Every structure is written in C-alpha cells, then in structure tokens.
Amino acid sequence: MRTFAALLFATALLAGAAACGSNSPASPPAPAGQPDKVTVGVIPILDVAPIYLGKQKGLFSKHNIDLTLEQAQGGAAIVPAVLSKQYQFGFSNMISLLIAQSKNVPIKVVCNGNNSTGVDGNDFAALMVKADSPIKTAADLAGKKVAANTLKNIVDTSVRASVRKAGGDAKSVQFVELAFPQQPAALQSGQVDAVFVVEPFQQQVLAQGGRKIASSYVDAAPNLTVATYFTSTELLKQNPDLVKRFTDAMKESLAYADSHADEARQIIGTYTQISADVIAKVTLPKWPADINRQSVQTLSDLAVGDGLLTKPADLNALLP
C-alpha cells in the first residue's frame, strides 16, 4: 500500500490543477426524475459494512441516489480519486484526513464512518505480539518494530498512545509498513516485534497463539471516531443537495447497522473474502450516526505531539 506521502503528492497536484481553472461541475444534477449516480471509494474491511447494508436495504434509493461502491487499497488512493471526481465520496481514517486538511487539501467530512467499541480488550483492532514474546505491555515496545498498514496514519497515533499510557517511550517505537494480510506471518517470523491489526487479522493472530497487549483505539480516546466519509469542497459547493441526501442516507445506514449486528455480519461476506466461520467470531466496530468530535480533537492533539502535524488541524474546516 502506498504511503501517505504519495497521497499528499497526488492531492497537491490535483488541487493545483483545480486551482488553474476547471469550471466543469463536480457532479452535475441528474435529469428530472432520475436518481443521481454516486460512486463511493471504500476499503474492503468490516468498517464499511453499513454502506453496503444501506444499499441493500434501499436507503440510498430512498434518497434518490443510485449508489456504486468501488474498492480501493486505502486513503492514499481514495482521496485523490475524490478530488479528480472519479468518486463523489470516500472513506478514510481520521489521521490521514487531518493531515490532508493541514496541507490545505480541499476536502470536507460529511458523516461518521466507524468508532472503536470503547472496551479495552474487546475492540475490533488490537496491538498484538506472538505467544512466546518477552513483551508483556505496550511499554516494552520502546525501540521495537511494530507493523502498521501504512505509515503516518491512525496506527502510528494510536500505538504511541498505548505506549505512553503504559509508561514507555512512545517516540522510540519503530514502525514498519506492511499490509494487514502480511502482518500475522511477519509477526510469527520475527520480522517485527508487534503488529497493530484490525479484524479479521486479529482473529488470525489469535489462532496462531498471539496475545493482545493493548487496545490502542481505546487508549487513544474514549469511543474514538476512527474513520469518516468525506467529499470534495467543490462538490459541496456545487451540489449541496446531493451531499445532504448522501449524508442522510449514510446516517440511516449507520444507525441500522449498529442496531442490526447479525445483518451487518451477513453483509460482510458479500464484499470481502472473509470466511463465514471467521465473520461469526470477529468483533464489530461501533457505528454511531454522529462523529465524536472530542475524540477527533484528541487525535489532532496527539498527532501534533507526535510530529505528524506541524500545527493543530482546523476541525471547523474539516468536520461538518
């Protein structure tokens, strides 16, 4: 997966091109009586189950939206695609969006994506070591190698929060970029000392005898907003009605998924390659309809302290 540096490079080019003068509408209104065609960039992980479930339940059709979901590797691909109008909306973790906003990338969050469960030891993501590791707590990771799916994203911020909470030197942690599917094997082989994995890879590490040493999303902030859906500021200005209808449909989808866990589990098998027996075991995220603004402020403060941001992000500019 590409690093966030690639995202910033690509978005800078796209933002510059837009500033030089394309006057074409970001998403022209559909003809009278026809639904608006909307493409959303998502990642094939548990976190986005609500948007798939909402589409299946007709919640987007109800708001006159013909929804197409396109899978990407991560925010490094999704943000530039939203800016180039390949997608009208996208899904990304909050740290990546905070960094983008600090670089004046013209994006705007429209609604929540997913949250931590808030339960230590029972979250959908965990900091883990192998069974025979001498590492007992996150404090022992000082100077050690930790796998992260991409560098300088929410993994960096959350893991450092766990190390600080346990009394360790957070700045000395070394992050190694590895895609989630590669992390369990890398842990077993000793390539890294610990991994930060989301479901279903958490289940894979547990099956290999691995141990959880921290629930880093829980350590970062109570009921942490992990990711959100966003759009370009251009689309927001040119078609605010579409943005409102998408946001309303998305909030209904989040509320439905959060109160229908069995259906959320079932939909996961339609857009991922996770087996049914593993889906039955995974810990699901929480899907509140509203963003936990205080948790995003905490992430911003942590990112400044860790050097990911040179100044506090403008939450009023980024969040609805």
Contacts in CASP RR format, 6 or more apart in sequence:
PFRMAT RR
TARGET T0000
AUTHOR 0000-0000-0000
METHOD contacts of the structure
MODEL  1
MRTFAALLFATALLAGAAACGSNSPASPPAPAGQPDKVTVGVIPILDVAP
IYLGKQKGLFSKHNIDLTLEQAQGGAAIVPAVLSKQYQFGFSNMISLLIA
QSKNVPIKVVCNGNNSTGVDGNDFAALMVKADSPIKTAADLAGKKVAANT
LKNIVDTSVRASVRKAGGDAKSVQFVELAFPQQPAALQSGQVDAVFVVEP
FQQQVLAQGGRKIASSYVDAAPNLTVATYFTSTELLKQNPDLVKRFTDAM
KESLAYADSHADEARQIIGTYTQISADVIAKVTLPKWPADINRQSVQTLS
DLAVGDGLLTKPADLNALLP
1 73 0 8 1.000
1 74 0 8 1.000
1 76 0 8 1.000
1 149 0 8 1.000
1 150 0 8 1.000
1 177 0 8 1.000
1 179 0 8 1.000
2 73 0 8 1.000
2 76 0 8 1.000
2 77 0 8 1.000
2 150 0 8 1.000
3 76 0 8 1.000
3 150 0 8 1.000
3 151 0 8 1.000
3 152 0 8 1.000
3 177 0 8 1.000
4 76 0 8 1.000
4 96 0 8 1.000
4 99 0 8 1.000
4 150 0 8 1.000
4 151 0 8 1.000
4 152 0 8 1.000
4 153 0 8 1.000
5 152 0 8 1.000
6 76 0 8 1.000
7 75 0 8 1.000
7 76 0 8 1.000
7 79 0 8 1.000
7 80 0 8 1.000
7 96 0 8 1.000
7 100 0 8 1.000
8 99 0 8 1.000
8 100 0 8 1.000
8 103 0 8 1.000
8 105 0 8 1.000
10 76 0 8 1.000
10 79 0 8 1.000
10 80 0 8 1.000
11 79 0 8 1.000
11 80 0 8 1.000
11 83 0 8 1.000
11 100 0 8 1.000
11 103 0 8 1.000
11 105 0 8 1.000
12 103 0 8 1.000
12 105 0 8 1.000
14 80 0 8 1.000
14 83 0 8 1.000
14 84 0 8 1.000
15 83 0 8 1.000
15 104 0 8 1.000
15 105 0 8 1.000
15 106 0 8 1.000
18 83 0 8 1.000
18 106 0 8 1.000
18 234 0 8 1.000
25 238 0 8 1.000
25 239 0 8 1.000
26 85 0 8 1.000
26 88 0 8 1.000
26 232 0 8 1.000
26 234 0 8 1.000
26 235 0 8 1.000
26 238 0 8 1.000
26 239 0 8 1.000
27 36 0 8 1.000
27 38 0 8 1.000
27 85 0 8 1.000
27 88 0 8 1.000
27 235 0 8 1.000
27 238 0 8 1.000
27 239 0 8 1.000
27 242 0 8 1.000
28 239 0 8 1.000
29 36 0 8 1.000
29 239 0 8 1.000
29 241 0 8 1.000
29 242 0 8 1.000
30 36 0 8 1.000
30 37 0 8 1.000
30 64 0 8 1.000
33 64 0 8 1.000
35 61 0 8 1.000
35 64 0 8 1.000
35 65 0 8 1.000
35 66 0 8 1.000
36 64 0 8 1.000
36 65 0 8 1.000
36 66 0 8 1.000
36 242 0 8 1.000
36 245 0 8 1.000
37 66 0 8 1.000
37 68 0 8 1.000
38 60 0 8 1.000
38 65 0 8 1.000
38 66 0 8 1.000
38 67 0 8 1.000
38 68 0 8 1.000
38 88 0 8 1.000
38 89 0 8 1.000
38 242 0 8 1.000
38 246 0 8 1.000
39 68 0 8 1.000
39 69 0 8 1.000
39 70 0 8 1.000
39 86 0 8 1.000
39 87 0 8 1.000
39 88 0 8 1.000
39 89 0 8 1.000
40 51 0 8 1.000
40 67 0 8 1.000
40 68 0 8 1.000
40 69 0 8 1.000
40 70 0 8 1.000
40 87 0 8 1.000
40 88 0 8 1.000
40 89 0 8 1.000
40 90 0 8 1.000
40 91 0 8 1.000
40 229 0 8 1.000
41 69 0 8 1.000
41 70 0 8 1.000
41 71 0 8 1.000
41 72 0 8 1.000
41 78 0 8 1.000
41 81 0 8 1.000
41 82 0 8 1.000
41 87 0 8 1.000
41 89 0 8 1.000
41 90 0 8 1.000
41 91 0 8 1.000
42 48 0 8 1.000
42 51 0 8 1.000
42 69 0 8 1.000
42 70 0 8 1.000
42 71 0 8 1.000
42 72 0 8 1.000
42 78 0 8 1.000
42 90 0 8 1.000
42 91 0 8 1.000
43 71 0 8 1.000
43 72 0 8 1.000
43 73 0 8 1.000
43 74 0 8 1.000
43 75 0 8 1.000
43 78 0 8 1.000
43 91 0 8 1.000
44 71 0 8 1.000
44 271 0 8 1.000
44 272 0 8 1.000
45 198 0 8 1.000
45 199 0 8 1.000
45 272 0 8 1.000
46 124 0 8 1.000
46 198 0 8 1.000
46 199 0 8 1.000
46 200 0 8 1.000
46 268 0 8 1.000
46 272 0 8 1.000
46 282 0 8 1.000
46 284 0 8 1.000
46 285 0 8 1.000
47 91 0 8 1.000
47 113 0 8 1.000
47 114 0 8 1.000
47 124 0 8 1.000
47 198 0 8 1.000
47 226 0 8 1.000
47 227 0 8 1.000
47 285 0 8 1.000
48 69 0 8 1.000
48 91 0 8 1.000
48 113 0 8 1.000
48 114 0 8 1.000
48 271 0 8 1.000
49 257 0 8 1.000
49 264 0 8 1.000
49 265 0 8 1.000
49 267 0 8 1.000
49 268 0 8 1.000
49 284 0 8 1.000
49 287 0 8 1.000
50 113 0 8 1.000
50 114 0 8 1.000
50 250 0 8 1.000
50 253 0 8 1.000
50 254 0 8 1.000
50 256 0 8 1.000
50 257 0 8 1.000
50 258 0 8 1.000
50 264 0 8 1.000
50 287 0 8 1.000
51 67 0 8 1.000
51 69 0 8 1.000
51 91 0 8 1.000
51 229 0 8 1.000
51 250 0 8 1.000
51 253 0 8 1.000
52 69 0 8 1.000
52 267 0 8 1.000
52 270 0 8 1.000
52 271 0 8 1.000
53 253 0 8 1.000
53 256 0 8 1.000
53 257 0 8 1.000
53 260 0 8 1.000
53 263 0 8 1.000
53 264 0 8 1.000
53 267 0 8 1.000
54 60 0 8 1.000
54 249 0 8 1.000
54 252 0 8 1.000
54 253 0 8 1.000
54 256 0 8 1.000
54 257 0 8 1.000
55 67 0 8 1.000
55 69 0 8 1.000
55 253 0 8 1.000
56 267 0 8 1.000
57 253 0 8 1.000
57 256 0 8 1.000
59 249 0 8 1.000
59 252 0 8 1.000
59 253 0 8 1.000
59 256 0 8 1.000
60 66 0 8 1.000
60 67 0 8 1.000
60 246 0 8 1.000
60 249 0 8 1.000
60 253 0 8 1.000
61 67 0 8 1.000
62 249 0 8 1.000
63 245 0 8 1.000
63 246 0 8 1.000
63 248 0 8 1.000
63 249 0 8 1.000
64 245 0 8 1.000
65 242 0 8 1.000
65 245 0 8 1.000
65 246 0 8 1.000
65 249 0 8 1.000
69 271 0 8 1.000
70 87 0 8 1.000
71 271 0 8 1.000
72 78 0 8 1.000
72 81 0 8 1.000
74 92 0 8 1.000
74 150 0 8 1.000
75 91 0 8 1.000
75 92 0 8 1.000
75 93 0 8 1.000
75 96 0 8 1.000
76 96 0 8 1.000
76 150 0 8 1.000
78 87 0 8 1.000
78 90 0 8 1.000
78 91 0 8 1.000
78 92 0 8 1.000
79 90 0 8 1.000
79 92 0 8 1.000
79 96 0 8 1.000
79 97 0 8 1.000
79 100 0 8 1.000
79 105 0 8 1.000
79 107 0 8 1.000
79 230 0 8 1.000
81 87 0 8 1.000
81 90 0 8 1.000
82 88 0 8 1.000
82 89 0 8 1.000
82 90 0 8 1.000
82 107 0 8 1.000
82 230 0 8 1.000
82 231 0 8 1.000
82 232 0 8 1.000
83 105 0 8 1.000
83 106 0 8 1.000
83 107 0 8 1.000
83 232 0 8 1.000
85 232 0 8 1.000
88 231 0 8 1.000
88 235 0 8 1.000
88 242 0 8 1.000
88 246 0 8 1.000
89 110 0 8 1.000
89 229 0 8 1.000
89 230 0 8 1.000
89 231 0 8 1.000
89 246 0 8 1.000
90 229 0 8 1.000
90 230 0 8 1.000
90 231 0 8 1.000
91 113 0 8 1.000
91 227 0 8 1.000
91 228 0 8 1.000
91 229 0 8 1.000
91 230 0 8 1.000
92 227 0 8 1.000
92 228 0 8 1.000
92 230 0 8 1.000
93 153 0 8 1.000
93 154 0 8 1.000
93 226 0 8 1.000
93 227 0 8 1.000
94 154 0 8 1.000
94 225 0 8 1.000
94 226 0 8 1.000
94 227 0 8 1.000
94 228 0 8 1.000
94 296 0 8 1.000
94 299 0 8 1.000
95 152 0 8 1.000
95 153 0 8 1.000
95 154 0 8 1.000
95 156 0 8 1.000
95 157 0 8 1.000
95 299 0 8 1.000
95 303 0 8 1.000
95 308 0 8 1.000
96 153 0 8 1.000
96 154 0 8 1.000
97 107 0 8 1.000
97 109 0 8 1.000
97 228 0 8 1.000
97 230 0 8 1.000
97 318 0 8 1.000
98 296 0 8 1.000
98 299 0 8 1.000
98 300 0 8 1.000
98 303 0 8 1.000
98 309 0 8 1.000
98 313 0 8 1.000
98 318 0 8 1.000
99 152 0 8 1.000
99 303 0 8 1.000
99 308 0 8 1.000
99 309 0 8 1.000
100 107 0 8 1.000
101 107 0 8 1.000
101 313 0 8 1.000
101 314 0 8 1.000
101 317 0 8 1.000
101 318 0 8 1.000
102 309 0 8 1.000
102 310 0 8 1.000
102 311 0 8 1.000
102 313 0 8 1.000
102 314 0 8 1.000
106 232 0 8 1.000
106 233 0 8 1.000
106 234 0 8 1.000
107 230 0 8 1.000
107 231 0 8 1.000
107 232 0 8 1.000
107 233 0 8 1.000
107 318 0 8 1.000
108 230 0 8 1.000
108 231 0 8 1.000
108 232 0 8 1.000
108 233 0 8 1.000
108 236 0 8 1.000
108 317 0 8 1.000
108 318 0 8 1.000
108 320 0 8 1.000
109 228 0 8 1.000
109 229 0 8 1.000
109 230 0 8 1.000
109 291 0 8 1.000
109 318 0 8 1.000
109 319 0 8 1.000
109 320 0 8 1.000
110 228 0 8 1.000
110 229 0 8 1.000
110 230 0 8 1.000
110 231 0 8 1.000
110 236 0 8 1.000
110 243 0 8 1.000
110 246 0 8 1.000
110 247 0 8 1.000
110 250 0 8 1.000
110 320 0 8 1.000
111 228 0 8 1.000
111 229 0 8 1.000
111 247 0 8 1.000
111 250 0 8 1.000
111 251 0 8 1.000
111 254 0 8 1.000
111 289 0 8 1.000
111 291 0 8 1.000
111 320 0 8 1.000
112 225 0 8 1.000
112 228 0 8 1.000
112 229 0 8 1.000
112 251 0 8 1.000
112 254 0 8 1.000
112 287 0 8 1.000
112 288 0 8 1.000
112 289 0 8 1.000
112 290 0 8 1.000
112 291 0 8 1.000
112 292 0 8 1.000
113 225 0 8 1.000
113 226 0 8 1.000
113 227 0 8 1.000
113 228 0 8 1.000
113 229 0 8 1.000
113 250 0 8 1.000
113 254 0 8 1.000
113 287 0 8 1.000
114 225 0 8 1.000
114 226 0 8 1.000
114 227 0 8 1.000
114 285 0 8 1.000
114 286 0 8 1.000
114 287 0 8 1.000
115 223 0 8 1.000
115 224 0 8 1.000
115 225 0 8 1.000
115 226 0 8 1.000
115 285 0 8 1.000
115 286 0 8 1.000
115 287 0 8 1.000
115 288 0 8 1.000
115 292 0 8 1.000
115 295 0 8 1.000
116 123 0 8 1.000
116 124 0 8 1.000
116 125 0 8 1.000
116 215 0 8 1.000
116 217 0 8 1.000
116 218 0 8 1.000
116 220 0 8 1.000
116 223 0 8 1.000
116 224 0 8 1.000
116 226 0 8 1.000
116 285 0 8 1.000
116 286 0 8 1.000
117 123 0 8 1.000
117 124 0 8 1.000
117 218 0 8 1.000
117 283 0 8 1.000
117 284 0 8 1.000
117 285 0 8 1.000
117 286 0 8 1.000
118 215 0 8 1.000
118 217 0 8 1.000
118 218 0 8 1.000
118 222 0 8 1.000
118 223 0 8 1.000
118 224 0 8 1.000
118 286 0 8 1.000
119 215 0 8 1.000
119 218 0 8 1.000
120 215 0 8 1.000
120 218 0 8 1.000
120 219 0 8 1.000
121 212 0 8 1.000
121 215 0 8 1.000
121 218 0 8 1.000
122 215 0 8 1.000
122 283 0 8 1.000
123 215 0 8 1.000
123 217 0 8 1.000
123 218 0 8 1.000
123 283 0 8 1.000
124 198 0 8 1.000
124 199 0 8 1.000
124 202 0 8 1.000
124 282 0 8 1.000
124 283 0 8 1.000
124 284 0 8 1.000
124 285 0 8 1.000
125 158 0 8 1.000
125 196 0 8 1.000
125 197 0 8 1.000
125 198 0 8 1.000
125 199 0 8 1.000
125 202 0 8 1.000
125 215 0 8 1.000
125 216 0 8 1.000
125 217 0 8 1.000
125 226 0 8 1.000
126 196 0 8 1.000
126 197 0 8 1.000
126 202 0 8 1.000
126 212 0 8 1.000
126 214 0 8 1.000
126 215 0 8 1.000
126 216 0 8 1.000
127 138 0 8 1.000
127 141 0 8 1.000
127 146 0 8 1.000
127 159 0 8 1.000
127 162 0 8 1.000
127 194 0 8 1.000
127 195 0 8 1.000
127 196 0 8 1.000
127 212 0 8 1.000
127 213 0 8 1.000
127 214 0 8 1.000
127 215 0 8 1.000
127 216 0 8 1.000
128 187 0 8 1.000
128 194 0 8 1.000
128 195 0 8 1.000
128 196 0 8 1.000
128 197 0 8 1.000
128 202 0 8 1.000
128 205 0 8 1.000
128 206 0 8 1.000
128 210 0 8 1.000
128 211 0 8 1.000
128 212 0 8 1.000
128 213 0 8 1.000
129 135 0 8 1.000
129 187 0 8 1.000
129 193 0 8 1.000
129 194 0 8 1.000
129 195 0 8 1.000
129 210 0 8 1.000
129 211 0 8 1.000
129 213 0 8 1.000
130 187 0 8 1.000
130 188 0 8 1.000
130 190 0 8 1.000
130 205 0 8 1.000
130 208 0 8 1.000
130 209 0 8 1.000
130 210 0 8 1.000
130 211 0 8 1.000
131 208 0 8 1.000
131 209 0 8 1.000
131 210 0 8 1.000
131 211 0 8 1.000
133 193 0 8 1.000
133 194 0 8 1.000
133 211 0 8 1.000
134 140 0 8 1.000
135 141 0 8 1.000
135 144 0 8 1.000
135 193 0 8 1.000
135 194 0 8 1.000
135 213 0 8 1.000
136 213 0 8 1.000
137 166 0 8 1.000
137 213 0 8 1.000
137 214 0 8 1.000
138 159 0 8 1.000
138 162 0 8 1.000
138 163 0 8 1.000
138 165 0 8 1.000
138 166 0 8 1.000
138 168 0 8 1.000
138 213 0 8 1.000
138 214 0 8 1.000
138 216 0 8 1.000
138 219 0 8 1.000
139 163 0 8 1.000
139 166 0 8 1.000
139 167 0 8 1.000
139 168 0 8 1.000
141 159 0 8 1.000
141 163 0 8 1.000
141 168 0 8 1.000
141 173 0 8 1.000
141 193 0 8 1.000
141 194 0 8 1.000
142 163 0 8 1.000
142 168 0 8 1.000
142 169 0 8 1.000
142 170 0 8 1.000
142 172 0 8 1.000
142 173 0 8 1.000
143 169 0 8 1.000
143 172 0 8 1.000
143 173 0 8 1.000
143 174 0 8 1.000
144 173 0 8 1.000
144 174 0 8 1.000
144 193 0 8 1.000
144 194 0 8 1.000
145 174 0 8 1.000
145 175 0 8 1.000
145 176 0 8 1.000
145 191 0 8 1.000
145 192 0 8 1.000
145 193 0 8 1.000
145 194 0 8 1.000
146 159 0 8 1.000
146 173 0 8 1.000
146 174 0 8 1.000
146 175 0 8 1.000
146 176 0 8 1.000
146 192 0 8 1.000
146 193 0 8 1.000
146 194 0 8 1.000
146 195 0 8 1.000
146 196 0 8 1.000
147 175 0 8 1.000
147 176 0 8 1.000
147 177 0 8 1.000
147 178 0 8 1.000
147 182 0 8 1.000
147 183 0 8 1.000
147 186 0 8 1.000
147 187 0 8 1.000
147 191 0 8 1.000
147 192 0 8 1.000
147 194 0 8 1.000
147 195 0 8 1.000
147 196 0 8 1.000
148 155 0 8 1.000
148 156 0 8 1.000
148 159 0 8 1.000
148 175 0 8 1.000
148 176 0 8 1.000
148 177 0 8 1.000
148 178 0 8 1.000
148 196 0 8 1.000
149 155 0 8 1.000
149 177 0 8 1.000
149 178 0 8 1.000
149 179 0 8 1.000
149 180 0 8 1.000
149 183 0 8 1.000
150 177 0 8 1.000
151 175 0 8 1.000
151 177 0 8 1.000
152 308 0 8 1.000
154 226 0 8 1.000
154 227 0 8 1.000
154 299 0 8 1.000
155 175 0 8 1.000
155 196 0 8 1.000
155 216 0 8 1.000
156 175 0 8 1.000
156 306 0 8 1.000
156 308 0 8 1.000
157 220 0 8 1.000
157 299 0 8 1.000
157 302 0 8 1.000
157 303 0 8 1.000
157 306 0 8 1.000
157 308 0 8 1.000
158 196 0 8 1.000
158 216 0 8 1.000
158 217 0 8 1.000
158 219 0 8 1.000
158 220 0 8 1.000
158 224 0 8 1.000
159 173 0 8 1.000
159 175 0 8 1.000
159 196 0 8 1.000
159 214 0 8 1.000
159 216 0 8 1.000
160 170 0 8 1.000
160 171 0 8 1.000
160 173 0 8 1.000
160 302 0 8 1.000
160 306 0 8 1.000
161 170 0 8 1.000
161 216 0 8 1.000
161 219 0 8 1.000
161 220 0 8 1.000
161 302 0 8 1.000
162 213 0 8 1.000
162 214 0 8 1.000
162 215 0 8 1.000
162 216 0 8 1.000
162 219 0 8 1.000
162 220 0 8 1.000
163 169 0 8 1.000
163 170 0 8 1.000
163 173 0 8 1.000
164 170 0 8 1.000
165 214 0 8 1.000
165 219 0 8 1.000
166 214 0 8 1.000
170 306 0 8 1.000
171 306 0 8 1.000
176 186 0 8 1.000
176 191 0 8 1.000
176 192 0 8 1.000
178 186 0 8 1.000
178 192 0 8 1.000
178 195 0 8 1.000
180 197 0 8 1.000
180 198 0 8 1.000
180 201 0 8 1.000
181 201 0 8 1.000
183 192 0 8 1.000
183 195 0 8 1.000
183 197 0 8 1.000
183 201 0 8 1.000
183 205 0 8 1.000
184 195 0 8 1.000
184 197 0 8 1.000
184 201 0 8 1.000
184 204 0 8 1.000
184 205 0 8 1.000
184 208 0 8 1.000
186 192 0 8 1.000
186 195 0 8 1.000
187 194 0 8 1.000
187 195 0 8 1.000
187 205 0 8 1.000
187 208 0 8 1.000
187 210 0 8 1.000
188 208 0 8 1.000
194 213 0 8 1.000
195 201 0 8 1.000
195 205 0 8 1.000
196 216 0 8 1.000
197 204 0 8 1.000
197 205 0 8 1.000
199 282 0 8 1.000
199 283 0 8 1.000
199 284 0 8 1.000
200 274 0 8 1.000
200 278 0 8 1.000
200 279 0 8 1.000
200 282 0 8 1.000
202 212 0 8 1.000
202 282 0 8 1.000
202 283 0 8 1.000
203 278 0 8 1.000
203 281 0 8 1.000
203 282 0 8 1.000
217 224 0 8 1.000
217 226 0 8 1.000
218 224 0 8 1.000
220 295 0 8 1.000
220 298 0 8 1.000
220 299 0 8 1.000
220 302 0 8 1.000
221 292 0 8 1.000
221 294 0 8 1.000
221 295 0 8 1.000
221 298 0 8 1.000
221 299 0 8 1.000
222 292 0 8 1.000
222 295 0 8 1.000
223 286 0 8 1.000
223 288 0 8 1.000
223 292 0 8 1.000
223 295 0 8 1.000
224 292 0 8 1.000
224 295 0 8 1.000
224 298 0 8 1.000
224 299 0 8 1.000
225 291 0 8 1.000
225 292 0 8 1.000
225 293 0 8 1.000
225 295 0 8 1.000
225 296 0 8 1.000
226 285 0 8 1.000
228 291 0 8 1.000
229 250 0 8 1.000
231 243 0 8 1.000
231 246 0 8 1.000
235 242 0 8 1.000
235 243 0 8 1.000
236 243 0 8 1.000
247 320 0 8 1.000
251 289 0 8 1.000
251 290 0 8 1.000
252 289 0 8 1.000
254 287 0 8 1.000
254 288 0 8 1.000
254 289 0 8 1.000
255 287 0 8 1.000
255 289 0 8 1.000
256 263 0 8 1.000
257 263 0 8 1.000
257 264 0 8 1.000
257 287 0 8 1.000
258 286 0 8 1.000
258 287 0 8 1.000
258 288 0 8 1.000
258 289 0 8 1.000
261 284 0 8 1.000
264 284 0 8 1.000
264 287 0 8 1.000
265 279 0 8 1.000
265 280 0 8 1.000
265 282 0 8 1.000
265 284 0 8 1.000
268 274 0 8 1.000
268 279 0 8 1.000
269 276 0 8 1.000
269 279 0 8 1.000
274 282 0 8 1.000
291 319 0 8 1.000
291 320 0 8 1.000
293 315 0 8 1.000
293 319 0 8 1.000
296 315 0 8 1.000
296 319 0 8 1.000
297 315 0 8 1.000
300 309 0 8 1.000
300 312 0 8 1.000
300 313 0 8 1.000
300 315 0 8 1.000
301 312 0 8 1.000
303 309 0 8 1.000
303 313 0 8 1.000
304 310 0 8 1.000
304 311 0 8 1.000
304 312 0 8 1.000
END
